[in-house]
């Protein structure tokens, strides 16, 4: 019985890791989010460069994506890059000098502020410090932010 329970648990872990989110970043301004994979489809939103989106699927030069607000639509695949960007979610994110709630605060970032990923992380489980990720603001300030405060990882 224990062996079957362990097997069931391990299969759930493997399935969860197989379903890890795949993120891309908008690489050109302006980029239109359409309601279907066609330039003749209805335009939903206009994105600027550097906005992270979650890749849902891809077909014939188009990618279906979800943004930080949960909007889903289609963008031309050529408008996306593998470079990782992060977006603050929630009203305010505290960026600290070390990955600790007790570390001095370097800066605060308001909702929707874009940050650069400043380490080789590809998912919340691949960061150097569990629960935290190192980021860089466009003005050059760097620090650590709680993963729960950002979208794009």
Secondary structure, 3 states (H helix, E strand, C coil): CHHHHHHHHHHHHHHHHHCCCEEEEECCCCEEEECCCCCCCCEEEEECCCCEEEEEEEECCEEEEECCCCCEEEEEHHHEECCCEEEECCCEEEEECCCCCCCCEEEEEECCCEEEECCCCCCCCCCCECCEEEEECCCCCEEEEEHHHEECC
